């Protein structure tokens, strides 16, 4: 079960304080698990959820959280009404993200409910090789000016064991936010509170396992209005639920100069 936060968190300082605690716990869990297993992580089926985040948007109370699972590997973001009541179509949505050691491995296009619903969820698919993964997505709630983007609390890390080649290891210097020779901000996007706070170049794994960067400007922005959401393509989820979704897209993966293309990054399936 996810960990419930006992009260609504309104201030950025409080949110950052809780996220720093979660990040410290994530690092400690990685270190502890590695020392206990002597570098051979458990292959047991496991699922971890982050703290539940509350939100109050346009008179409606919501709860949201992210989950990481290795049965098979996926990251999932769930948003639901605080008291279980169904909301009208095109009222809320989610965008799940999967990180491997601070680098983006997978990001789903934004998806929205197309019929009255009390919750919405959208797991990712695929992986970037063996390693420590966590889930950290966005929830989207309708307000008077379109949709408000809400960040979920990150999950603790979960090890994914697979026979595919090990990915290029992410260094602290690659995760760190900095500026390249072109004047672009560059580094991990894991701590960004919204798309607007992402660095110009976001650390990510390409479709062939390359470690590089994607331009934040190339990540499709969620629709700004309800009319735009209504015009999105409709897709049936594995559970039969029909959602409105942004199309999947392939974007370039760059070297740290932000100019040299070294591969591709896929958003969606």
N, C-alpha and C positions, 0 to 999 in steps of 0.2 A: 504494500500500500504506500502511496506517496505520503510525505511528511506534511502535515497541515500547519500553516502559519496561523497562529491564533487570532491575529487581528489584521485589518487592512493596512497595507504599506503604501503610504502616499508620497513621502519625500524621496528624492533621488539619493540623498545621503543614506537613508535607511536601507534602500534597495541595494546600494553599492556595498554597504556594510554587511548585509546578509549574503550577497554574492561573494564577497571576499572570504567569508567564513566557509561558504560552499566550496570555493576554489581551494582553500587550504585543506579542507577535508578530502577533496579529490586528489590532491598531491600526496597527502598522507596515506590515503588508501592505496594509491599506486605503489608507493615505497614499501608499505607494510606487506602488501600482497606479494611484491617481488621478493622481499626478504624471506617470507614464510615459505614460498614455493621454490626458492633457489633458482629463479628464472624460468620455471616450468609452470605456467599458469594452469589453473583448473579448467577442464573442458566441460564442467557441469552446466546444465541448462540454467540460465539465470536471467532475471529481469529486474531492473532498477528504475525507480521513478524519483524525480526531483521534488523539491518542496512545492506545494500548491501555492500559486500566486493568485491573489484576489484582485478584482478590478470592478469599477463602477463607471459605466459609460452610458450616457444618454438615458439615465434613469433605470438602467438594467444592471443587475449584479451578476458577475461571472466568476468562475474559477478556471484556472488553466495550469497545466503541468506538462513536462516532457518525460518520456520513458525511453530507456535503452534496453534491448533484449538481444540474446544470442541464440534464439530458437526460431528461425535463423536470425542473423544480424539485421536489426533495423532500428531506426530512431523514429519516435512518434511524438507528436504534439497533440494534446487533447484540450478542447475548450468546451465548457458546459455551463448551463445556467445554475446559479447558486442554490436555487430552491426547486429545481427539477421541472419548471414549466417550459413548454415549447414556445419558441419564438418564430415569427413569420419567415418565409423564404428570403434568402439573400440578406441575412441579418448578421451573420458572423462566419469566421473562417479561420484556417490555420495554415502555417507553412513550416514543415518539419525540416530540421537540419541535422546532419550527422558529421561529427568532428573526429578526427584521428590525431591525437597528440597536438591539438590546437589548429590543425589544418582542416579546411573543409574537405570532406569526402563526398558528401551528397547533400543536395538541397532540392526540395520539391517546389514546384510552382504553387502559388496560393490557390487554395480550394475553399469553396463556400457552400453553405446549405442551399438546396433548391426547393425544399419543402419544409413545412413546420417541423422543428427539431429542437431538442433540448441539449444536444451535444454534437460535436464533429471531431473527427480524428483522421489522420492521414500518414501512415507509416512509409518510410523510405524503403528502397530495395537496393541490393548490391553492397559491395565492400571494397576497401582499398588494400586488402592484404591483412595479415595478422597484426595485432597491436591493441593498444588501449583506446577505446572509443567512448564518446559521451554524446548525449543528445541535448540540444539547446535551440529551441525553435521560437517561432512567433505566433501569437494569436491576433486575430483581427476582429474588431467590434464596430458595428455601425454607430456613428454619431451624427450630429446635425450637419457636419461638413464633409461627410464621406465615411471613411473607416479609420479608426484609431489602431495603431500598431502597438502591441504589447509583447514584451520579451518574457519568456519563461525562465525559471531558474534552471541552471544546468544540472544534469544528473551526475552522480558519482561515475567514475570510469568503470568500464566493463571490458574484460579481455576477450578478444575474438580470435580463436585458433583455427587456422585454415592451412591447406597444403599449398596455397599459392605463394609465390615469392614474397619475401618480406619487403615492405615499402622502404623508400629512402627515408632515413631517420630525420625527424625535425629537430633542429638545434634551437637553443634559446635565442640566439641572435636572429634566426629566421622568424621566430614568433614575435620578437620585440617590435614595437611600433617605431618607425624611423622614417627618414626621408632619403630617397635615392637621388642620383645625379640629375635626374630630369625634374626634380622638385616635387615628385609625387610621394604622398604618404604610403607606407608599405608595412605589412605585417599581418598578424592573425586578426581575424574579425570576430573572434569568440567573445570578446568583452564589449563589443558594440551594442548599445541599447536599442538601436534602430538602424535601418538602411542608411539614414543620413549620417550616422556616426562611423560607418565603415571606412577603413582607409581606402585610398584610391586603388591600391593593389592588394588583394586579399589572398593570403596564403591558402593554397588548395592543391589537391592531388588530381592529376589529369586522368583521362580515360585509360591510358596505358601505364599508369603508376608513376608518372613523372611528378616531381614536386616543383611547383611553380606558383604563379599568381594569376588571379583573374581580376579584371577591372570591375570595380563595384558598379560602375556605370553600365556595364553589360548585363548585370543581373536585372531581369525584368521587374520593374516596380509593381507592387500590387495595384489593382484598379483604384481609382480615386473616388468614384461615385457608384451609387447603386445601379444606375443605368449601365455603366461599364461592366459591372459584375453580372447583370442579367444577360448581357450579350456574349459572355464567355461560353466556350464549348461545354457541353454537358457530357459527363463520363460516369459510368457505373463503377462503383468500388467493388472489391471482392465480396463484401457482405451484401451487395445489392443496392446500397445507398447511391443515389445519383447526386453528384456534386457538379458545381460550375468550377471550371479550372482554367488557369492560364495554360497555354500550350507548352509542351516541352521544347527545349531549345539547346543547341550546342554553341558554346562560345569559346573564344581562343584562350589558351593558357600561355602566359608570358614568362620570360626570365625576369630577374629582379630589375632589369633596366626599363621594364614596361613597354619595350619596343619589339624585342625578339620573340617570335611565336615559337613555342617548343612543343605544343600539343593542343589538345581540346579538353574542355570540361563540359559535362552534360548536366543540365538542369532538368530534372524529371526523368522518366523512364525512356 
